[in-house]
Amino acid sequence: MQQDILINWSPQETRVAIVEHGAVQELHVERTLERGLVGNVYLGKVARVLPGMQSAFIDIGLERAAFLHVADVWHPPAEGESLSASRASQPQIPIEKQVFEGQSLMVQVIKDPIGTKGARLSTQISIAGRLLVFLPQDDHIGVSQKIPTAQRDELRSRMQALAGKEGGGFILRTNGEDASDKELGDDIAYLRKAWARIKDASLRLPPQSLLHQDLNLLQRVLRDLVGETTQTIRVDSREQFDALKTFGAEFMPAAAEKLQHYKGERPIFDLYSIDEEIAKALARRVELKSGGYLIVDQTEALTTVDVNTGGFVGARNFDDTIFKTNLEASQAIARQLRLRNLGGIIIVDFIDMVREDHRDAVLAEFRKQLGRDRVKTMAGGFSQLGLVEMTRKRTRESLAHMLCEPCPTCEGKGIVKTPRSVAYDILREILREARQFTPREFRVVASPKVIELLLDEESQHLAGLSEFIGKPVSLQSEAGMAQEQYDIVLL
């Protein structure tokens, strides 16, 4: 399965598309303004020590001084003792005995600045890789709690053998449980190299300098997305191509060899109509080549995918029509999950199939397509109701959550009340207000459609209400109001 990676770079946004057989399979987007500081390592300078708060303000070159609490000051554990046991057993040393004004400290951001608060810091450094987290000040080998207990001991033994005696601790992340020794070894080598660069920079650079920044999307492409099947990585920016070439030559030479600078006249994403694919990936309905279609609904709890035959009548009989539609849908669904980056619980409602062999073939094809996904997936069989339940590991925000926000009119419900429903709400509200207050007049301010209805079809009801409460009711149309919005002003 050969793939090409296309990178569209601009100062405000980086977009990466993974293309297989001329079709976009994955999209990754990173916006410059939305990149946080968490994970960045700085050489800070202690500006003030506050014994009363057991904290210190550290100048790391940002607008506001960052904040270091005594609980986030790292101490080496005693020999043979784990970090958590060491923290529990040792009495806390007051911060004024650990740091002093003017001191240079290597610190890492653990919480972004919010509002008027500066960033929160720790003196324990951890560097995240693709499969591992490196703890250079520690010697502990840990395994993610999300990995089943039965596998943890075996994985820990493997990690101890791979880490050797060069020092530093490692935590195996959840997505590393199925990794080969080569992949883990590559990650260990990358992380140790990154730490060597940080140490070297801390000796050369002045205080308030940035020593290490979490990898941006371009660098993560080389580290995480490039595989043996990748043919080319095309970048449309000369400057970013040169920067990636330098980074790749030091850390990932094999991936760097596949880099190419795209010099074409057409925008790089136009080569495979990727902007059109993004628009389709945000739509609810996905058309299938045969004339069938999918309906994809993403909710807070789960995602549902419904398969429909639509206008497909190509096969000899109805059973074959359904079978062919479901087969095509199983390929399209697997691709949509990757493209939209949908995670969590996913329920697929294939069209009901009578024949057992058809069901087995569709399920086998679906699992085969899911097997191409770099993210961990698990699919069950057909349930009693004919549904396929599956899970896909959440790795980052879905495409819709990254590029869209809930509609301000319907607030994400996807529906709004009809003008008539709103008009009746208004009539009930006027009656409620009339029992509590005695104004000279009631004025209704609402959207044009609602006002039009009250003036026309519902004018008799409005006149009857006005007579019943003994007060005049005036109407005011407000073009800027949403259909469900209204105000009743007491004059």
KOLTORMI-417338 format. One line per field, with one value per residue (C-alpha): residue in one letter; y, x, z. Coordinates in steps of 0.5 Angstrom, whole numbers, plus 500, padded with zeros to 3 digits. Layout:
N
aa c(A ...)
Y c(Y ...)
X c(X ...)
Z c(Z ...)
% end
This chain:
491
aa c(M Q Q D I L I N W S P Q E T R V A I V E H G A V Q E L H V E R T L E R G L V G N V Y L G K V A R V L P G M Q S A F I D I G L E R A A F L H V A D V W H P P A E G E S L S A S R A S Q P Q I P I E K Q V F E G Q S L M V Q V I K D P I G T K G A R L S T Q I S I A G R L L V F L P Q D D H I G V S Q K I P T A Q R D E L R S R M Q A L A G K E G G G F I L R T N G E D A S D K E L G D D I A Y L R K A W A R I K D A S L R L P P Q S L L H Q D L N L L Q R V L R D L V G E T T Q T I R V D S R E Q F D A L K T F G A E F M P A A A E K L Q H Y K G E R P I F D L Y S I D E E I A K A L A R R V E L K S G G Y L I V D Q T E A L T T V D V N T G G F V G A R N F D D T I F K T N L E A S Q A I A R Q L R L R N L G G I I I V D F I D M V R E D H R D A V L A E F R K Q L G R D R V K T M A G G F S Q L G L V E M T R K R T R E S L A H M L C E P C P T C E G K G I V K T P R S V A Y D I L R E I L R E A R Q F T P R E F R V V A S P K V I E L L L D E E S Q H L A G L S E F I G K P V S L Q S E A G M A Q E Q Y D I V L L)
Y c(500 506 513 520 525 533 539 545 551 558 562 561 554 547 542 535 530 523 520 513 511 518 518 522 518 522 530 533 541 545 552 557 561 555 551 551 552 545 541 547 547 553 556 560 565 566 573 572 567 567 563 565 562 556 559 562 567 565 569 565 570 571 577 574 571 563 560 554 551 547 541 541 542 535 531 525 519 514 508 503 507 509 517 516 513 518 524 520 519 525 531 537 542 549 553 558 553 550 556 563 570 570 563 559 553 549 548 545 548 544 548 554 561 563 570 574 567 566 559 553 550 544 542 535 534 529 529 526 521 517 511 513 519 520 522 524 525 518 511 508 504 505 502 506 504 503 497 491 488 482 485 490 486 483 490 493 487 489 496 495 491 496 502 499 502 509 512 516 513 511 510 506 510 506 506 503 496 493 496 492 492 496 502 502 503 508 512 511 514 520 522 521 525 530 531 531 537 540 539 542 549 550 551 555 560 565 565 566 562 556 550 545 546 540 538 542 538 538 535 530 528 525 522 519 519 516 509 504 505 512 514 522 527 534 541 547 552 552 555 549 544 546 546 539 537 539 536 529 529 529 525 521 520 515 519 525 522 522 530 534 541 542 548 547 553 550 550 543 541 542 536 531 536 536 542 539 532 537 540 533 530 536 534 529 525 521 519 512 511 506 511 509 513 514 518 520 523 525 526 527 519 516 516 513 511 509 505 506 504 510 510 504 498 495 488 482 482 486 481 483 490 490 486 490 497 494 492 499 502 498 501 508 508 506 511 516 514 516 522 525 522 520 516 513 508 508 504 502 500 496 495 488 482 475 471 469 469 476 478 474 477 485 484 481 487 492 489 488 496 498 494 499 505 507 508 502 499 494 491 486 482 483 484 481 488 487 493 493 496 498 503 507 510 517 521 528 532 530 534 537 539 543 546 548 550 549 553 559 559 552 551 544 541 541 543 550 551 553 560 558 554 560 565 560 561 568 568 564 568 575 571 569 576 580 576 579 586 591 595 600 596 589 590 583 584 577 575 577 570 570 577 576 570 574 579 574 567 568 575 573 569 575 580 575 575 583 583 578 581 588 591 593 588 591 588 589 585 585 582 580 575 568 564 562 568 574 579 581 589 592 599)
X c(500 504 503 505 505 503 505 501 505 503 505 498 497 500 496 498 495 496 494 494 492 490 485 486 486 488 488 492 492 496 495 500 496 493 500 501 507 506 512 517 524 527 533 529 532 529 526 522 522 515 516 509 506 512 513 517 516 521 523 523 522 515 510 509 513 512 510 514 511 515 511 514 521 524 529 532 529 533 537 532 526 520 519 512 515 520 515 511 517 521 519 518 524 522 522 527 532 532 532 535 533 538 539 539 534 532 524 519 512 506 500 499 498 491 488 492 496 503 505 506 513 516 524 522 524 520 521 515 517 512 512 515 516 524 525 532 533 530 532 525 522 514 509 502 496 492 496 493 496 498 502 506 511 513 514 518 523 523 524 530 533 533 534 541 545 546 541 535 528 522 515 512 505 499 500 507 504 504 511 517 524 526 521 522 530 529 525 530 535 531 529 537 539 534 536 543 541 538 544 548 544 543 551 551 545 543 538 530 532 528 532 527 520 515 515 511 507 512 517 512 510 518 517 510 507 513 513 516 510 512 514 515 514 512 513 511 515 523 524 520 523 530 529 526 532 536 532 531 538 540 534 531 535 531 525 529 531 524 523 522 521 514 515 509 504 498 497 499 493 489 493 488 482 484 480 474 475 476 469 466 469 465 459 453 452 458 456 458 460 455 449 449 450 453 450 455 453 458 455 458 458 459 459 453 454 448 449 443 442 440 439 443 440 446 446 441 437 436 440 446 445 445 451 455 453 455 462 463 461 466 471 468 467 474 477 472 474 481 479 475 479 473 475 471 465 462 456 455 448 450 443 440 443 439 445 450 456 454 455 461 464 462 465 472 472 471 476 481 480 481 487 490 489 495 490 488 481 477 471 466 461 454 449 442 440 444 449 457 460 467 472 477 483 482 489 487 481 476 477 470 472 478 475 468 464 457 452 450 443 441 447 449 442 442 434 431 423 418 416 409 412 416 409 406 411 411 403 404 409 405 399 404 407 400 399 405 405 401 405 401 403 407 412 414 421 423 425 422 419 415 413 410 406 403 401 398 396 396 393 386 390 394 388 384 390 390 383 383 389 386 393 395 401 405 410 417 421 429 433 439 435 435 429 428 430 425 424 418 419 414 412)
Z c(500 497 500 499 504 502 507 505 510 511 517 521 519 517 514 512 508 507 500 498 491 489 495 502 508 513 515 520 522 527 528 530 535 538 540 547 551 555 554 553 557 559 562 567 572 579 580 587 592 596 603 605 598 598 591 586 580 575 569 562 557 557 558 565 570 571 577 581 587 592 590 583 585 583 588 586 590 594 591 589 591 586 585 588 594 595 595 600 605 605 608 604 604 604 597 600 602 595 590 591 587 581 580 573 573 568 568 564 563 566 565 560 562 563 563 568 571 568 566 571 572 574 575 573 566 561 554 550 544 539 544 550 555 557 564 564 572 573 572 573 567 568 563 562 567 561 558 562 568 565 559 564 567 560 557 563 562 554 556 561 556 550 555 557 562 559 565 564 566 561 561 555 553 551 543 544 547 540 538 535 539 533 533 541 540 535 540 545 541 539 546 548 543 544 552 549 545 551 556 551 550 557 558 552 552 557 562 559 553 550 550 547 544 543 536 531 526 521 525 528 520 520 527 527 520 515 514 509 505 504 497 498 503 499 502 499 503 501 508 512 507 509 516 516 512 517 523 519 518 525 528 522 516 513 513 511 504 502 503 496 495 491 486 482 480 482 490 493 496 489 486 489 491 498 500 497 501 507 506 504 511 515 511 514 508 504 497 495 488 487 488 496 501 509 514 519 526 531 538 545 547 540 533 529 521 517 511 505 498 495 488 487 483 479 481 479 485 491 496 491 491 499 499 494 497 504 501 498 505 509 505 505 513 515 510 513 521 519 515 520 526 529 536 542 541 534 532 524 522 515 511 513 510 510 508 513 508 506 513 514 507 509 516 514 509 514 519 513 512 519 519 515 520 524 530 535 533 535 532 534 530 528 534 535 532 526 528 528 535 534 538 535 540 541 539 538 536 531 524 526 533 530 524 527 533 535 531 535 533 535 540 536 537 529 529 531 533 528 528 530 536 538 537 541 547 546 547 553 556 555 559 565 565 565 571 575 572 570 564 560 554 552 546 543 539 535 528 522 521 528 527 520 523 529 524 519 521 528 529 531 537 539 538 543 548 548 549 555 559 557 555 548 545 539 535 533 528 529 523 527 532 531 530 537 540 543 548 551 553 559 557)
% end
